[in-house]
Amino acid sequence: MTKAVSLLVCLLMALAGFAQKTKTPPNIILIMADDLGWSELGCYGNRNDGPRNDGPRFNETPNLDRLAAGGMRFTQAYATAPVCTPTRVALMTGQHPARVGITDYLDAKDEKFLSPDYVTINEQLKKAGYHSGLIGKWHLTGDYTKKKGEPAKHGWDEVICSETGYIANGDYVHPYFFMPDVQARTEGEYLTDRLNQEAVDFIKRNQKKPFFLYLSHFAVHTKLAGKPEDVAKYRQKAGAGTKQNNPELAAMLERIDDGVGQLVTTLTELGLKDNTLILFTSDNGGELNVTSNAPLRGGKSELYEGGIREPFIAYWSGVIQPGKVSTQMVNTLDIYPTLLELASIKPTNDQPVDGISIASVLKGAAKPFTRTLYWHYPLAKPHFLGGRSAGAIRSGDFKLIEYFDNGQIQLFNLAEDPGEQTDLSGKLPAKRTELINQLREWRLKTVVDFSTAMNSLLKP
């Protein structure tokens, strides 16, 4: 074999190896916090004198901040609902919760659950050879004693430290009342630390195959309970309070952030960092009893921005350009079709997908595109935070909220008024009529309970 031929063979083999490598689907880690407000992370402007100012940070989130600096941070990302369960329905199915019929959180007596008939995102990814793991919160069933909607019925390969009883009022130190069968691995075990360690272990034992890890934290859900040593540190900080710069919440968030650092370190040590997509977000906004979502208005259980606008970070070394800030409107619904596209999986025809893939946005191949987002939130039960039954639409810069209890309609220009302080419904009647008609038309096409939809069609 001549030298030239030998070099050619080597080149072809290298190219073949490169091609094979590029065809390998990325590992996927999806991290979801619970009740985390839009402005709690340092990279989203958290400061001890308020998110609008330039003071030092109160909450310490260095690992999430580095993740955002090394990837893409979205400034207009939304949860599909202002409470937990329906947002998680959207995440798992790619369908709007109004289409599925679960539009409020499920309590211990609720008969509703996510039917195993739905093909969840982990089941879709299995088609491409992914090994899936759920670590932490599920909350897609009401009455846990009947086990109708439990994770085991939705095709997960591994289910770890996920609740087997109703979760309420927080429980962060072993023994866990909603997971009585979980044995502690360390003395005085703290739940968030346990989930982080389980996530590291999951990666290590599945490093030889594509994996999908859904790390679903129970924190920072109330009742707040940080590790005592962490809480003590934050209580000594300037500006510590109860509804802003809450030491308990900051301590709980630090444990989530520490886990992100552990995951990145593990991926780096195993040589998996360049072929792993990491997504971070939350299921709804922060509770106003324990935090402030300023400069956004409102919080959990409300369709104001504080209840539904979320942090959303995407990191993929070598694919997502570092330091990117995207103004693209995205929704929890979009995660499902995005992951399917990245894994080269076609969705099943009998399960419509309401989200839009943002794979091209992540890769930097697309500019922000125009879209319309919808919310449908009829309360199935009184909410302890006082939320009201309502629907909402965001189209471009304008957002309209329609309240089902009294027919009130509010209209805001979010570009000029992100804090939703000025109701323009009286000043812009044409825009008000356009959006309310669009919202009602969507509701008639989407909401499974059409009688409820018809009853809410109040005159503009």
Secondary structure, 3 states (H helix, E strand, C coil): CCHHHHHHHHHHHHHHHHHHHHHCCCEEEEEEECCCCCCCCHHHCCCCCCCCCCCCCCCCCHHHHHHHHCCEEEEEEECCCCCHHHHHHHHHHCCCHHHHCCCCCCCCCCCCECCCCCCCHHHHHHCCCCEEEEEECCCCECCHHHCCCCHHHHCCCEEECCCCCCCCCCCCECCCCCCCCCCCCCCCCEHHHHHHHHHHHHHHHCCCCCEEEEEECCCCCCCCCCCHHHHHHHHCCCCCCCCCCCHHHHHHHHHHHHHHHHHHHHHHHCCCHHHEEEEEEECCCCCCCCCCCCCCCCCCCCCCHHHHEEEEEEECCCCCCCCEEECCCEEHHHHHHHHHHHCCCCCCCCCCCCCCCCHHHHCCCCCCCCCEEEEEECCCCCCCCCCCCEEEEEECCEEEEEECCCCCEEEEECCCCCCCCCCCCCCCHHHHHHHHHHHHHHHHHHCCCHHHHHHCCCCC
